[in-house]
Amino acid sequence: MSSPTRRDVGRWYRHWPQRRFGVNQLQMGLEERLREIREDFYGAHGAQFIADAVGVPRETWANYEQGVTIPGIVVLKLIDATGANPRWLLTGKGEKYLDALR
């Protein structure tokens, strides 16, 4: 069996987003879910508090709520600090907080 050619890879890549649930689709809505968690814990003006809880500057947190990609370590810190359900963060489905599952 031969290696795929550049042409084969190009064909595969062009159709890949239609075959899988892409990262861009997951990103859509994440900023709203981040905002919801912040408002639940710290209110409408609590960006500084949640930023402190996950160890980032307030401006960085504001960027995450605007749709800038959030690093995995920050997501893990958010889950640890708030008890957010990872599935809900990712998809918006299920219970918002892990405590609600117990």
Beta strands, then each sheet from edge to edge (+ up, - down):
end
